Amino acid sequence: MFDFIAHNVFAVAFIGLVISMLGFAALLQTERQRTSLTARLNRAVGTAPRAVAERPQGGSLVHAGDRLRKVIVLMGERLSVVLGGEARTTAAALSSAGYRSRDALLIYAFLKTVLPLITVVIGMVWVLATTPIDLTMLKRIAIVIATALALSKGVDIVVDIQRKKRLARIRRGFPDMLELLVISSEAGLGPQPALHRVATELTATSSELAHEILQMVSEMRMTNDRRSTYDRLNTRVPLPEIGVFTQTLDQSDTYGTPFSRAMRTLISEQRSNRLMAVEEQAARLPVIMTIPLIFCIMPAVFVVLVGPAALSVFDNIISGG
């Protein structure tokens, strides 16, 4: 009975692996046909790139890496529907984490869905081929499933860690940007020249914030819709400081408030907020110190105070006995 079940399960796993390989081959063929059709269309309209005589640096490894990336992107495009309505939220989270590639969401979908599935298929085949049917097989199957779930969740954890680190670096460079904006605006520069000059100066110390400001300035120069530009900056950098900053810029554009005065008011508010944050952290110190006080200091005090009395009681008991 167990042999029959084992053979059937192995057959199902083998069929699943074959189907996965066939799907992978179909995707490769689809990508090859699409590339060929694109090249033919480019040659027909006369926009095909010139043929390069020498091979690109890296040779076949670089070419294989590009092909693998295209396949992953294609599979992610087919499977991105799994994200459903969360695709926009996921794209915003990837953008705030620094992953702004055109294929970032597709690669995320691939790593989130296909990689755990491949892990389960390969793991199940390995378990059924090398493990007898007993309690050990169930343990190994559980390990395989846990590994697949860990891979799926690990993608979110990595993205979240990168996002927090990047936002923390931007937050550290934000006060310096405000100081430089006040100096630049009081020197006579307008909003856009001041933002561009400050972003250029911040490239060496806070490259992420400088890149965001430069992108905002470029969007403001290309379009006249500044409010949408501010909204996109808030989406890319979801920090309260950036929200207040863009709101101040919007109010300055709407009501005609002088840029230097608006920046000076904003920097005063930010200094007050930072001082309140420091005071809040200082107020939490007594509560934090309670735990080491109870577990480290109080036992020693208890021994010093109660120890002599306990020793006297023991001496009386021993002498009386």
C-alpha positions as CSV (number, residue, x, y, z in Angstrom):
1,M,0.0,0.0,0.0
2,F,2.7,2.4,0.9
3,D,4.7,1.5,-2.2
4,F,1.7,2.2,-4.3
5,I,1.2,5.6,-2.7
6,A,4.9,6.4,-3.0
7,H,4.9,5.6,-6.7
8,N,1.8,7.6,-7.3
9,V,3.1,10.7,-5.4
10,F,6.4,10.4,-7.3
11,A,4.6,10.2,-10.6
12,V,2.6,13.3,-9.7
13,A,5.7,15.2,-8.7
14,F,7.5,14.1,-11.9
15,I,4.5,15.2,-14.0
16,G,4.5,18.6,-12.3
17,L,8.2,19.0,-12.9
18,V,7.8,18.1,-16.6
19,I,4.9,20.6,-16.9
20,S,7.0,23.3,-15.3
21,M,9.9,22.6,-17.7
22,L,7.5,22.7,-20.6
23,G,6.1,26.0,-19.5
24,F,9.7,27.4,-19.1
25,A,10.5,26.2,-22.7
26,A,7.3,27.8,-24.0
27,L,8.2,31.1,-22.4
28,L,11.7,30.9,-23.9
29,Q,10.2,30.2,-27.4
30,T,7.7,33.1,-26.9
31,E,10.5,35.5,-26.0
32,R,12.6,34.3,-29.0
33,Q,9.7,34.9,-31.3
34,R,9.0,38.3,-29.9
35,T,12.6,39.3,-30.2
36,S,12.7,38.1,-33.8
37,L,9.5,40.0,-34.7
38,T,10.8,43.2,-33.0
39,A,14.1,43.0,-35.0
40,R,12.2,42.4,-38.2
41,L,9.9,45.4,-37.6
42,N,12.9,47.6,-36.7
43,R,14.6,46.6,-39.9
44,A,11.5,47.3,-41.9
45,V,11.1,50.9,-40.5
46,G,14.8,51.5,-40.7
47,T,15.4,51.9,-36.9
48,A,17.4,48.8,-36.4
49,P,20.7,49.4,-34.5
50,R,23.9,49.1,-36.3
51,A,25.7,45.7,-36.1
52,V,28.6,45.8,-33.8
53,A,31.7,44.1,-35.1
54,E,33.2,43.1,-31.7
55,R,31.4,41.1,-29.1
56,P,30.3,42.9,-25.9
57,Q,32.6,42.8,-22.9
58,G,32.0,39.7,-20.9
59,G,31.2,37.5,-23.9
60,S,28.7,34.7,-23.5
61,L,28.3,35.1,-19.8
62,V,26.9,38.6,-20.2
63,H,24.7,37.4,-23.1
64,A,23.4,34.5,-20.9
65,G,22.7,36.9,-18.0
66,D,20.7,39.2,-20.3
67,R,18.7,36.3,-21.6
68,L,18.0,35.0,-18.1
69,R,16.9,38.5,-17.0
70,K,14.5,38.7,-20.0
71,V,13.1,35.3,-19.2
72,I,12.6,36.2,-15.5
73,V,10.9,39.4,-16.5
74,L,8.6,37.6,-19.0
75,M,7.6,35.1,-16.4
76,G,7.0,37.8,-13.8
77,E,4.9,39.7,-16.4
78,R,2.7,36.6,-16.8
79,L,2.5,36.1,-13.0
80,S,2.2,39.7,-11.9
81,V,-1.6,39.3,-12.0
82,V,-1.2,37.3,-8.7
83,L,-0.6,40.6,-6.9
84,G,-4.0,41.8,-7.9
85,G,-4.9,45.2,-6.5
86,E,-1.7,45.3,-4.5
87,A,0.4,45.9,-7.6
88,R,0.4,49.7,-7.2
89,T,1.2,49.5,-3.5
90,T,4.0,47.0,-4.2
91,A,5.4,49.2,-6.9
92,A,5.4,52.2,-4.5
93,A,7.2,50.1,-1.8
94,L,9.8,49.0,-4.3
95,S,10.3,52.6,-5.5
96,S,10.8,53.8,-1.9
97,A,13.3,51.0,-1.4
98,G,15.3,52.2,-4.3
99,Y,14.2,49.6,-6.9
100,R,13.1,51.8,-9.7
101,S,13.8,49.6,-12.7
102,R,11.1,49.2,-15.2
103,D,11.1,45.4,-14.5
104,A,11.3,45.7,-10.7
105,L,7.7,44.7,-10.1
106,L,7.9,41.8,-12.6
107,I,11.1,40.4,-11.0
108,Y,9.4,40.8,-7.6
109,A,6.4,38.8,-8.8
110,F,8.7,36.1,-10.1
111,L,10.7,35.8,-6.9
112,K,7.4,35.8,-4.9
113,T,5.6,33.1,-6.8
114,V,7.8,31.0,-9.1
115,L,10.9,30.6,-6.9
116,P,8.9,29.0,-4.0
117,L,7.1,26.8,-6.4
118,I,10.3,25.5,-8.0
119,T,11.7,25.0,-4.5
120,V,8.6,22.9,-3.6
121,V,8.8,20.8,-6.7
122,I,12.5,20.1,-6.5
123,G,12.3,19.5,-2.8
124,M,9.4,17.0,-3.1
125,V,11.2,15.1,-5.9
126,W,14.4,14.9,-3.7
127,V,12.4,13.8,-0.6
128,L,10.5,11.1,-2.5
129,A,13.6,9.8,-4.2
130,T,15.9,9.6,-1.2
131,T,13.6,9.1,1.9
132,P,11.6,6.0,2.9
133,I,8.0,6.3,3.7
134,D,7.9,7.0,7.4
135,L,7.9,9.8,9.9
136,T,11.2,11.1,8.5
137,M,9.5,11.8,5.1
138,L,6.8,13.9,6.8
139,K,9.5,15.9,8.6
140,R,11.5,16.6,5.4
141,I,8.3,17.5,3.5
142,A,7.5,20.0,6.2
143,I,11.1,21.4,6.0
144,V,10.7,21.8,2.2
145,I,7.3,23.6,2.6
146,A,8.8,25.9,5.3
147,T,11.7,26.7,3.1
148,A,9.4,27.7,0.2
149,L,7.4,29.9,2.5
150,A,10.5,31.4,4.0
151,L,11.7,32.3,0.4
152,S,8.4,33.9,-0.4
153,K,8.4,35.9,2.8
154,G,12.1,36.7,2.6
155,V,11.5,38.8,-0.5
156,D,9.2,41.1,1.5
157,I,11.6,41.2,4.4
158,V,14.6,42.2,2.2
159,V,12.5,44.9,0.5
160,D,11.3,46.2,3.8
161,I,14.8,46.3,5.3
162,Q,16.2,48.2,2.2
163,R,13.3,50.6,2.4
164,K,13.8,51.5,6.0
165,K,17.5,51.9,5.6
166,R,17.1,54.2,2.6
167,L,14.4,56.3,4.3
168,A,16.6,56.6,7.3
169,R,19.5,57.9,5.2
170,I,17.2,60.4,3.5
171,R,15.9,61.6,6.9
172,R,19.4,62.2,8.1
173,G,20.2,64.4,5.1
174,F,17.0,66.4,5.2
175,P,18.0,69.0,7.8
176,D,21.2,69.8,5.8
177,M,19.1,70.3,2.7
178,L,16.8,72.8,4.5
179,E,19.8,74.7,5.8
180,L,21.3,74.9,2.4
181,L,18.0,75.9,0.9
182,V,17.7,78.8,3.3
183,I,21.2,80.0,2.5
184,S,20.6,79.7,-1.3
185,S,17.2,81.4,-1.2
186,E,18.5,84.3,0.9
187,A,21.4,84.6,-1.6
188,G,18.8,85.5,-4.3
189,L,18.2,82.1,-6.1
190,G,14.7,81.2,-7.0
191,P,13.0,77.9,-6.0
192,Q,14.0,75.7,-8.9
193,P,17.7,77.0,-9.1
194,A,18.0,76.8,-5.4
195,L,16.7,73.2,-5.3
196,H,19.0,72.2,-8.2
197,R,22.1,73.8,-6.6
198,V,21.4,72.2,-3.2
199,A,20.7,68.8,-4.7
200,T,24.1,69.1,-6.6
201,E,25.9,69.9,-3.3
202,L,24.2,67.1,-1.4
203,T,25.3,64.4,-3.9
204,A,28.4,63.6,-1.9
205,T,26.8,63.4,1.5
206,S,23.2,62.2,0.8
207,S,23.0,60.8,-2.7
208,E,19.5,59.3,-2.3
209,L,17.9,62.7,-1.2
210,A,19.9,64.5,-3.9
211,H,18.6,62.1,-6.6
212,E,15.0,62.6,-5.4
213,I,15.3,66.4,-5.5
214,L,17.0,66.4,-8.9
215,Q,14.2,64.2,-10.3
216,M,11.6,66.5,-8.8
217,V,13.3,69.5,-10.4
218,S,13.5,67.8,-13.8
219,E,9.8,66.9,-13.6
220,M,9.0,70.5,-12.7
221,R,10.9,71.8,-15.7
222,M,9.3,69.4,-18.1
223,T,5.7,69.8,-16.9
224,N,3.8,72.7,-15.5
225,D,1.8,70.5,-13.0
226,R,3.9,71.0,-9.9
227,R,1.3,69.5,-7.6
228,S,1.5,66.2,-9.3
229,T,5.3,66.4,-9.1
230,Y,5.1,66.9,-5.3
231,D,2.7,64.0,-5.1
232,R,5.1,61.7,-6.9
233,L,7.9,62.8,-4.6
234,N,5.7,61.9,-1.6
235,T,5.0,58.5,-3.1
236,R,8.7,57.8,-3.7
237,V,9.7,59.1,-0.3
238,P,6.9,58.5,2.2
239,L,8.3,60.5,5.1
240,P,6.4,63.1,7.2
241,E,9.3,65.6,6.7
242,I,9.0,65.3,2.9
243,G,5.2,65.7,3.1
244,V,5.6,68.9,5.0
245,F,8.3,70.1,2.7
246,T,6.2,69.5,-0.5
247,Q,3.1,71.1,1.2
248,T,5.2,74.2,2.0
249,L,6.4,74.4,-1.6
250,D,2.8,74.0,-2.8
251,Q,1.5,76.8,-0.6
252,S,4.4,79.0,-1.7
253,D,3.5,78.5,-5.3
254,T,-0.3,78.9,-4.7
255,Y,-0.3,82.0,-2.4
256,G,2.9,83.7,-3.6
257,T,4.7,83.4,-0.3
258,P,8.4,84.3,-0.6
259,F,10.5,81.1,-1.0
260,S,13.1,82.2,1.5
261,R,10.5,83.0,4.2
262,A,8.7,79.7,3.6
263,M,12.0,77.8,4.0
264,R,13.0,79.7,7.1
265,T,9.6,79.0,8.7
266,L,9.9,75.3,7.7
267,I,13.3,75.0,9.2
268,S,12.1,76.5,12.5
269,E,9.3,74.0,12.7
270,Q,11.7,71.1,11.9
271,R,14.1,72.2,14.6
272,S,11.2,72.3,17.1
273,N,10.1,68.8,15.9
274,R,13.6,67.4,16.3
275,L,13.9,69.0,19.8
276,M,10.6,67.4,20.8
277,A,11.8,64.0,19.4
278,V,15.0,64.2,21.5
279,E,13.0,65.2,24.6
280,E,10.6,62.3,24.0
281,Q,13.6,59.9,23.8
282,A,15.0,61.4,27.0
283,A,11.7,61.0,28.8
284,R,11.6,57.3,27.9
285,L,15.0,56.6,29.6
286,P,13.6,56.1,33.1
287,V,11.1,53.5,31.8
288,I,13.9,51.8,29.9
289,M,16.2,51.8,32.9
290,T,13.6,50.1,35.0
291,I,14.3,46.7,33.6
292,P,18.1,46.6,34.3
293,L,17.4,48.2,37.7
294,I,15.0,45.4,38.6
295,F,17.0,42.4,37.3
296,C,20.6,43.6,37.9
297,I,20.7,46.1,40.8
298,M,17.8,45.0,43.0
299,P,19.1,41.5,43.6
300,A,22.4,42.8,44.8
301,V,20.7,45.3,47.1
302,F,18.4,42.5,48.3
303,V,21.4,40.3,49.2
304,V,23.2,43.2,51.0
305,L,20.1,44.1,53.1
306,V,18.6,40.7,53.8
307,G,21.8,38.6,53.8
308,P,23.0,39.4,57.3
309,A,19.6,38.8,58.8
310,A,19.3,35.5,57.0
311,L,22.8,34.4,58.2
312,S,21.9,35.4,61.8
313,V,18.7,33.3,61.6
314,F,20.6,30.3,60.3
315,D,23.2,30.7,63.0
316,N,20.5,30.7,65.7
317,I,18.9,27.7,64.2
318,I,22.1,25.8,64.0
319,S,23.2,26.8,67.6
320,G,19.8,25.9,69.0
321,G,19.8,22.6,67.3
